[in-house]
Amino acid sequence: MVSENGDHIEGASEDALFEMISALDDTDNTFIVVEPNTDDPTWFASVAVLDEGGYEIVRRDSAHHEHRVHKETDISRIALDLIVWLAARNIPGRPAGRITDFQNTT
């Protein structure tokens, strides 16, 4: 995660997102971007301060043909929604999820 003013945090967490969004203002730190640390990222999320108040959240994932833009005022809600969204992304260095076959024994 990186903010406009250069703050950088490795590894996104709900608390880190909340802190970075809380630190945004309407002058020199107006947005944060969350994306994988690769040369050609296939996804990103951003949160930007809106002039009329609140935040604009953009989520784009070209691998899943996803591009969503919405507005929100609750920082806690933004942080939670983003961390859930990030959990479904392919993040370099994180083990891939496994699908296990389960048998119904009843």
PyMOL commands that set and color helices and strands:
alter all, ss='L'
color gray80, all
select helices_A, chain A and resi 14-22+62-64+75-87
alter helices_A, ss='H'
color red, helices_A
select strands_A, chain A and resi 2-3+31-34+43-49+55-61+66-72
alter strands_A, ss='S'
color yellow, strands_A
deselect
rebuild
show_as cartoon
